[in-house]
Amino acid sequence: MKKETLILEPSTNTHVLEAEKIEMKKLNNGIIQLKITGNGIVTHGEHGTIKTEAEYIIKYIQQEINPISRVIQNVFD
């Protein structure tokens, strides 16, 4: 069976989610809601591999104030 892949954070150390089916809904301020069918496997080179334990997952992308521009922006590894 073919699996779907979703890049959770595009960076030099990318977080990747793989499952039979992935539905994504963008909420606000860098928060996404994921509905996963089957085993969800998240790989992240630095932190290893984890398996999801729930059908619904909330992913939050950390935001910080850029010290130069003073604008709030998404922060990636």
N, C-alpha and C positions, 0 to 999 in steps of 0.2 A: 504494500500500500504506500502510495506517495505521501510524503509529509510536507506540511507548510512550514516556512521559515520566516521569522520576523526579527529584524534588527531592533533591539530595544534601546540601545544607545550607540549612535555612530561615533566612534572615537578610535584612538590607536589601540585600545584594549576592549574591543567590541563585546557587548552582551548579546547573545543570540538565543532566541526561543524557537524550539522545534516541536510540533505536535501534529496530530492527524488533521485538525482544523483549528484555526485561530481567528476569532472575531475581535476586532479592536474598535473601541469607542473613545474618542478624545474628549476628555472632560475639560478642565481649565487649569491654567498655571502649571503646565508640564505634567499633568496627571492623565494617565490612560487606564481604561478598564479593559481587561482581556477576558474573553470566554474561551476556554480551552477544551477541546474534545480529545479524549485519549490521554496518554502520558505526555505531559509537558516537560521537556528537558531544556534547561537553561545552561549554556556553556559560557564561561568567562575565564579566559586564560589564566589570569592572576588568581582568581578565587576558586577555580575548579569547576565542577559540574554539579547541578542540583536538579532534583525532580520535583515538580509542583505537586501539591497535595490537595488542591481544590480546583473546582471548575472555573471559578471566578477569581481573578487576580487584579490587584490595583498596583500600578507601577508609577512611582513618583520620580521625576527628574529634579534633582536638587537645583535650586536657584540661589544665586548670590549677586551682590552688587559689585559690578566691575569697578575697581578702584580708580581707574583712569576716566572712564566715561560717566561713572555714577549711575549707570543703567542696570536694572535687574536683568540677568540673562541666565540661560540654562548652563549648568556646569557638567562637563563630562570628564571621565578619567583621562 
